[in-house]
Amino acid sequence: MKRIILIGAALASAAFAQQAKDRVVRFSPDIKFSGNLRTGPYNFTGSSSVPVTATISTMKISSLRAVLAAPNGTPITSAEGKRSADFMDSVTVVRGRLNAKGSALNYAEATGVGVLKGSASAVFAPEKQGDDPVNITAGEMSFDVDTDISTSKGSVKMVSGTQTGTSSTMVFDEKKELGFLTGDVQMNRAASGKQKALNVTGTEARLLTKNKLMYVKGKVRLVSGDITTTGDNMFYDDQKNLAVIVGNAVSVNAKDGTRVTGNVLEQRTDLGRVRQLTGGYQIPVDQFKLSNEK
């Protein structure tokens, strides 16, 4: 038993050491810097043609200026893993298919999180040509190098094809192509072809941007043409124009006065048709979980 515990502790220690190593900022050796070599801080200066560049795990950052500093009282030469890096002016962050821009980014090696501010925007390119990119704007965006997950805060707006989501906070999982919106959530889909314009509000919304699937939870309200449907939770498949509202569901057609109620309602948003599902319905919530959610 003691041996098993020791092996487990050794593995945990090795994993922690690797994580700390992956969080280290590594500046391009071609970029000149000034500052005290022992105590720091190091000041990097680039230009539009030759910007300051750095790599943190799978994330690449470029800017016109940068400052690498150690905690007060700690020599920068022995502070790896505890340093902070400030990138300023024309900051670009690239990680896989994500490309983000802003005016400044602060990164801490201890947490592995970088916060991008100043009219922050990001574009997540589609895997296949012809699919919709995801465009995000917010007051600030934070990037976690350990999880490939970003968090946007402040007047968040996400656009993917004809779908637009707004909220106060959004977590975007780059691996699953999943957006998780909370706070003043509103989802809209513009009219296109046979598809009618939609407006959805709720406490929180999760959107799988690649497959155009949506899960909205808490005080759901769906408006499509003359029909307004409310309930506790909603699953929506944009490709099938199909919404399923679960829990205390009520649908009212303002034009003809038709009212449909039930625990589960199915609504065809392209046909303007609502019916009750007596057999019940289980929303596939697991596919809407973030990579770091259990």
Secondary structure as GFF3:
##gff-version 3
##sequence-region A 1 294
A	DSSP	alpha_helix	2	22	.	.	.	ID=ss1
A	DSSP	beta_strand	26	27	.	.	.	ID=ss2
A	DSSP	beta_strand	33	34	.	.	.	ID=ss3
A	DSSP	beta_strand	42	45	.	.	.	ID=ss4
A	DSSP	beta_strand	52	56	.	.	.	ID=ss5
A	DSSP	beta_strand	59	63	.	.	.	ID=ss6
A	DSSP	beta_strand	65	69	.	.	.	ID=ss7
A	DSSP	three_ten_helix	76	78	.	.	.	ID=ss8
A	DSSP	beta_strand	84	95	.	.	.	ID=ss9
A	DSSP	beta_strand	98	108	.	.	.	ID=ss10
A	DSSP	beta_strand	113	124	.	.	.	ID=ss11
A	DSSP	beta_strand	134	144	.	.	.	ID=ss12
A	DSSP	beta_strand	149	160	.	.	.	ID=ss13
A	DSSP	beta_strand	163	173	.	.	.	ID=ss14
A	DSSP	beta_strand	178	189	.	.	.	ID=ss15
A	DSSP	beta_strand	198	208	.	.	.	ID=ss16
A	DSSP	beta_strand	213	224	.	.	.	ID=ss17
A	DSSP	beta_strand	227	237	.	.	.	ID=ss18
A	DSSP	beta_strand	242	253	.	.	.	ID=ss19
A	DSSP	beta_strand	259	268	.	.	.	ID=ss20
A	DSSP	beta_strand	273	276	.	.	.	ID=ss21
A	DSSP	three_ten_helix	285	288	.	.	.	ID=ss22
###
